[in-house]
């Protein structure tokens, strides 16, 4: 498909609207009902601003807007192609559900500092959308760091010893890796290429000149791979389970909408639009990456299997699924890249549902341990049914979205005649079935003998509905993504 670049100030809206929402939320902090409604309105407007760009991008047009130029080859520049729009549309769509969910969760548990929570949550979305629209590595780096900084207050929200310890680890891992590895990678790439602009015209040819030393190119690639630690590739992963001390809506933000997705999106963007598939194949960096992330896919799934805390199990599931995305792209073929990028959206729909359901169970009953969830499915049938549907997507069972992306991943492994990579995909799916199946079976098919302290709130209570409805809606999005995959595929066809 022919690619054309069009100057478009409209690209500022998806980033500016969340920032305006945060400012208005802060200004209205003394009027709680109005303050709580502002993020919902802002999320709807942001989603609308993203969707208005959909027809243009589907036609193969890349929208661009340069905010300012700081130095030759270094600018704050926004560009949006199909891959970026997929991430932006996913994040803005799920923000609508999350903004409704937050009202029910924060009010039910009577959380403190709710204004600070809403403001930081909203700015984090702005950073994520900025990363989706980043037109060069410098802008991508700025947005990546913004997400880290504004999510720190969310991680330490409870302001107790555990929260501060987790917050310290969060900053050390994410900011430490970006300063040690990512900044060095950017400096090296600027020295080799003379620019930090990405090649958004195709995924085959990167930005490196033929004269660039191959050893330095490989070093730059590895620095990027580990510099984007939000992707939680082992061994730079332990910050993610530690961050589960945060409120559940934050966990949903961390695992589904913004934080980790900024990490894997950035890695995919660098692989495809900075290095290019030809160079990665020539230097065998795709094979190296596939082998490395396969260890995370299986290792994290095995750890998830032995965790009995529900949020901890979901955290290690996220670590595994993120590396599944990178695994697909690292195969460097059409099917693998398609499956990997599709899984950004499919994993987001399913994982936010799972965390929404976990939060509803915690808010309604106080239960956090899977072994104590016997019978909870009969008391909270809608919540646990949504959990079951989202679990099917994680496993990769039709007709939900995860099946489509894993079908492409398995096809890519067969195209490469790699029994090892096919085995990684199949074994990880079996492990997913084991640890998600245990939750579902415990909830619906084991006798409920919960103690009186776990009787909790019915899911039909008004505030609980604010959590139950978003859980059900996002689970249905997984079904819609599986039954109607053409929309996502149409965005990816413009870039692959």
Secondary structure, 3 states (H helix, E strand, C coil): CCCEEEECHHHHHHHHHHHHHHHHHHHCCCCHHHHHHHHHHHHHHHHHHHHCCHHHHHCCEEEEEEEEEEECCEEEEEEECHHHHHHHHHHHHHHHHHHHHHHHHHHHCCCCCHHHHHHHHHHHHHHHHHHHCECEHHHHHHHHHHHHHHHHHHHCCCCCHHHHHHHHHHHHHHHHHHHHHHHHHHHHHHHHHCCCECCCCCCCCCCCCCCCCHHHHHHHHHHHHHHCHHHCCCCCCHHHHHHHHCCHHHHHHHHHHCHHHHHHHHHHHHHHHHHCHHHHHHCCHHHHHHHHHHHHHHHHHHHHHHCCEHHHHHHHHHHHHHHHHHHHHHCCCHHHHHHHHHHHHHHHHHHHHHHHHHHHHHHHHCCCEHHHCCCHHHHCHHHHHHHHHHHHHHHCCCCCHHHHHHHHHHHHHHHCCCHHHHHHHHHHHHHHHHHHHHHHHHHHHCCCCCCHHHCCCCCCCHHHHHHHHHHHHHHHHHHHHHHCCHHHHHHHHCCC
